Amino acid sequence: MLYRFEDFVLDINRRELRRGDSLIAIEPQVFDLLVFLIRTRERVVSRDDLLAAVWQGRIVSEATLNSRVNSARAAIGDNGGDQRLIKTLPRKGIRFVGAVQEELDSRPEAVEAMLENIKPRMADPDGPAIAVLPFTNMSGDPEQDYFADGIAEDIITIHLQGQSRRRAPRRSRAWRGLCAGR
């Protein structure tokens, strides 16, 4: 994907920022910040949004965050005074306000990368699984065990509808006894 604004091109696949024919050196976090701001340009993004997207929720000082925003501004010829492309809204967040044109990158390697991202993938057999622990029949009547089993089965069925997740195997009474510590 290419994002064009003013005389800049942000190339997602190559992780490059260009101004005309010149490549602009940009740190990886600054690049990620710029990509996030451009992709979410229709709204103001909060500090928490930035931390989640660029720093994957790690704790980052206000100085670090401000430094990366200033670096992004500098890379695209903007500054904190003019704010013609990256605007700060006090106590709200920041927003990319420049006009952006999105283009699909038509280079063969870019098309191949895009197709790879949209190919249906088989569920990872070692991926996430869900375990619904059995309910305990508190009535004391062993004839009512089916009811407790049925509730667990219904929860599993509802949760997995339309999803390809693994489920921990259930071994009826033996499994229930193990989980209950009997």
Buried (B, 14 or more C-beta within 10 A) or exposed (E): BBBBBBEBBBBBBBEBBBBEEEEBEBEEBBBBBBBBBBBBBEEBBBEEBBBBBBBEEEEBEEEEBEBBBBBBBBBBBBEEEEBBBBBBEEEEBBBBBBEBEEEEBEEEEBEEBBEEEEEEEEEEEEEEEEEBEBBEBEEEEEEEBEEBBEEBEEBBEEEBEEEEEBEEEBEEEEBBEEEEEE
